[in-house]
Amino acid sequence: MSTPFYVSPQQAMADRAEYARKGIARGRSLVVLQFADGIVFVGENPSRALHKFSEIYDRIGFAAAGKYNEYENLRIGGVRYADLRGYTYDRDDVTARGLANVYAQTLGTIFSSAAEKPYEVELVVAEVGETPEGDQIYRLPHDGSIVDEHGSVAVGGNAEQISSYLDQRHREGMTLAEALKLAVQALSRDTNGSEREIPAERLEVAVLDRTRPQKRKFKRISGGQLSRLLAAGAAGGDEDGASEDAE
């Protein structure tokens, strides 16, 4: 009788983590940054139908890198959780912290289960507050841990290099145009240090704008509005464009 092949639990978990990280790294990077009037999501995405960024609830946005079908299932589950909690209790009871805990439990259970492969996704859950001090940004890696981020965060692709670039250049009180310019500069840097141009039509941009009068603070920015913001950022202008309706 042959001896069963044995793999230590530590090695098994390390292998699952490496598998998930490689899958996430194959995707394009995205960044989430705070600016004066809210939080901006920026990513390279040539698809107009498959979104990396979505609205979860009134003041909460969702960003994801990795396998689309896996993070889309998580997004739908988050929307259902938020709707049910808001309906059962109160809309103010739906928070990014609560949603991050739900996602952490789901990702952690899948990661530790030997019956299925780990999800190849990395999530960001952000909530815009009444003031910049009230903004919340949580990053959730593949293993279900929660990282409380401040200022800026990058996930997917060469996230470490992009995060280092953002940490050195991001500052409080930036306009939307300035934050968008910084995000595009960070995403344009290749792993070898060279830069490339990302045209506006390949960018997906969304914001959580605390200045919007309605309850729902999430909106997408595209077309002419995005082009004007990119031009204003390149010119060093202070136009933010956040008050305009998405096109």
N, C-alpha and C positions, 0 to 999 in steps of 0.2 A: 504494500500500500504506500503510495507516494505521500510525502509530507506536504501539507497545504502551504502555499506561498504566503509568507507573513510580511506585512508592512506595518511599521509602528504607527500609532495614531498621529504622532508629530509629523512623520514623513508624509502621511496621507493628507493631512491638512495643508502642509507646505505645497504639495503637488497640486491640490485643488486651488490654492491661492495663486500659484504661478499660472495655472491654466486660465483663471479668470482675468488676471492682470494682462496676459498676452492678448486675450480677446478684446479687452477694453482699449489697449494701446493701438490696435489696428484701426480704430475709429478716429474720426477727426476731433480735434480738441474744441472745447468751448470755454468761455469765461463768463463769470458773473461778477459785476462790480457795483459798489455803492457810488452814487453821485448825489449832488445836493438835494434833488427832488425825488429820490427814490433809488431803485435798483435796476440795472440794465443787464440783459442777457445777450451775448453776442457769440455766434458760431459760424463756421463755414459749412454751408449746407446747400448744395446745388438743387435739391429737390424742393419743389413748391408745395408738395402734398404731405410728405413725411416730416413732421416737425420735431425738433429737439426740445423746444420750449412750449409750455402750455400753461393755461390757467387752471388752478385747482379750486380756488374759492375766491372770495371777495378781494383779499389782500395777499393771497398766496400764489406764488408761481413755482413751476416745476421745470427742471432742466436735467437732461440725461445724456450720457455717452455710452456707447456699446451697441449691443444687439437691439435693433428696433422692436422686434416682436416681444422681447422680454421686458423692456422698459415701458412699452405701451400697455402691457398688462398691469404693470405696477401703477401707471398713471391712472388708468380706469379705476383700479381699486381705490386709489387715493381720492378720486372724485366722489365715488360712492360713499366712502367713509365720511368725507367732509359734508356731503349733502345730508346724510342720515344724522350726523351729530348736530348740524345746524338746525335741522327740522325738529329733532327730539328735544334739544336743550335751547340753545340760543346761538345766533350767528357769531357772536363774540367768543363762543367757546371753541370755535374752530381755529386752531393755531398751527403755525409751522412746527413748533416743538412737539405737539401731539401727533401731527402727521409724520414727522421724522421718527418718532418712537414706533409708530405702526410699521413704517417701512423697514426700520431696523430689525424688528421682530421677524418680519417676513424674510428679509435677506439672510438673517442669521440662521433661521430654521432651514432654509434651502441650502446654505453653505455647509452646515454641519450634517446634513442628511447624506447618508451613503447611497440612498436609493436613486438620486438624481444628480445631474451635474450642477455646479454652482452657476448662478446667473452671471453673465459677462456684461455687467452694467455698473455704472457709478452715477449716483444721483446728487442733485442739489435741490434743496427745498428752501425757498426764500419767502419772507414775509416783510412787507413794508409797514413801518410804523408811522405814527403821527409826526414824529421827528426823526432825524437820522439816528439818534441814540436808541430809538425803538426798533430799528431794523434788525432782522434776524436772518442769518444765512447758515444752513447746515449742509455739510457734505457727508454722503453716505457711501462708503466703498462697498465692494462686493461682499464683504464678510458681515455686514450689518452693523458695524461700529458707526458711531456718530461723532463728527468733528464740527465743533462750533467755530465758524470762520468769521473774520472781520475784514472789511475793506474790499478784498477781492479773493477769488478762488478760481482755479482752472481744473478741469477734469478731461480725461481721454487723451489719446495721442501722446505728445511730449509735454504732459501737464507739469512735470517738475520744472522744466526749463522755462515754461511760460509763467508759472507761479513766481519763480525767482525774478523774472523780468518785471512782473506787476508789482511785487513787493517793493522793489527799488524805486518805482515811479508813481505808483498810485498815491493820491493824497485826498484828504477830506475836502469837501466843498467843491468838487469838480462839477462843471456843467455837463449836460448830457453829451454835447458835441466833443468835449475834452475826453470824457470817459470812453466814448465810442472810438475816438482816434487812438487812445491808448490800447484799447482792446484789439483793434485791427492790427496795430503795430506788433502786439504780442503774438497774435495768431499768425502773422506773416513770417515769423522767424522760424527757419528750418532747424533741424537738430545739429547741422554743421555750422550754424551761426549766420548763414546767408539769409537774405530777405527776398521775398517774392511778393507780387502784387495780387491782392484778392479783390476782384471786381465786385461792385455793389450787388449785382444779380446773384452772386454766389454766397451772400451773407444772409443769415437769418438773425433778426434783431427784434427784441421785445423788451418792454419796460413794465415795472410796477411803479406807477407815478402817483405819489402821495397828494399831488395838487389837483387831481381829477375830482370834480364835485360829486360824482356818483360813487356808490359803494364799491363797484368793481374797478380796481386800479390797474388791472392787466390790459395791455394792448400791444399789438404788433406794429412795427415800423417798417415800411417798405416803400418801393417806388420813389416818387419825387421827394417825399419827406426824408427818406434815408439818404438820398443823393445830396440834399441840401445840408443835412447834418454832417456828412462826410466832408463836404466842401468847406463848411464852417470850421470843422476841426482842423483841416489841413491849413486853413488860412489863419488859425489861431484866434478865431472869433469866439464870441460868448453866446451865440445863438444856441438855445437848447431844444426848441421845437417840441418839448414835452407836452405842451398844452394843446397841440394840434391833434385832430382825430387821425387815427391810422387810416391809410389809404387801402 
